[in-house]
């Protein structure tokens, strides 16, 4: 599993602010920010749109690289700059992963 390929795929899909989280060699864990394009939209609508967009991108990555993934959206951290924070873990099929454990151990 190539971290750079996954990051490039995210970049190609408009996700540019990505931080790598070091956790385990078998897990690509990323913190990223989904920025809203439309100004003046209601925050709940924007959050739903961000989740839907990220779910599509994550599903595409899972299919493209034959991986599993878990993510968490911190919609309570939506800020005036207009973004939502996501933590995503990509890993090989068959690995048992607890995203909450990863987040609590690295954050």
Secondary structure, 3 states (H helix, E strand, C coil): CCHHHHHHHHHHCCCCEEEEEEEECCEEEEEEEEECCCCCCCHHHHHHHHHHHHHHHHHHHHHHHCEEEEEEEEHHHCCCCCEEEEEEEEEECCCCCCHHHHHHHHC
